[in-house]
Amino acid sequence: MSIFSTRRSIKPAAMDVSREVPRELLTQLLEDAHRAPTHGLTQPWRFHVFTGAARARLGDGLQALYDAATPAEARNEDKRAKLGATPRLAPVVIAVAARIEPDGKIPEIEEIAATSCAVQNLALSAHAHGLGGYWSTPPVAMSAEFAAWLGPDATHRMLGLIYLGYPQEDKLPPLSPRHPLAEHVVFHET
């Protein structure tokens, strides 16, 4: 079976948080992500990597942003708690952004697509190296306020968080099923 057919989402709760991902391996995964296709060679992807104690700072920051954006009477305490706890469950959390050039020659959708290709490269490389990964898109992690918290300028469009870590063997989810390919493909031959 190929890495395409065996890759699956591994949620942070199923990762071994005590097992660090070596910096050299993280660099290799990011190099693989960096090889994604990009129109005009704009290379719009931006990665903010959180490891060690920085994961707690990320969780606290996500909670603070949630509190600032959500009126007290509308807050969901379970959601708030999850925003703070989940970054602490994975050894690595990567905030992903696409740099969008205002009035640039490359349309925003193409820059987002290129960044999504970079994330796919990252996910496949992580899987090939024995890591699990999970792409999460809570609204607070997609917000302009989160981009400002990270420090990029206003041309960055947030695309969520990637959690990486070694999976706990006893918590591996089953492979996800796919519909028959024929339901998703139309061949035009004449």
Buried (B, 14 or more C-beta within 10 A) or exposed (E): EEEEEEBBBBBBBBBBBEEBBEEEBBEBBBEBBBEBEBEEEBBBBBBBBBBEEBBBEBBBBBBBBBBEBBEEEEEEEEBBEBBBBBBBBBBBBBBBBBBBEEEBEBEBEBBBBBBBBBBBBBBBBBBBBEBBBBBBEBEBBBBEBBBBBBEBEEBBBBBBBBBBBBBBEEEEEEEEEEEEEEEEEEEEEE
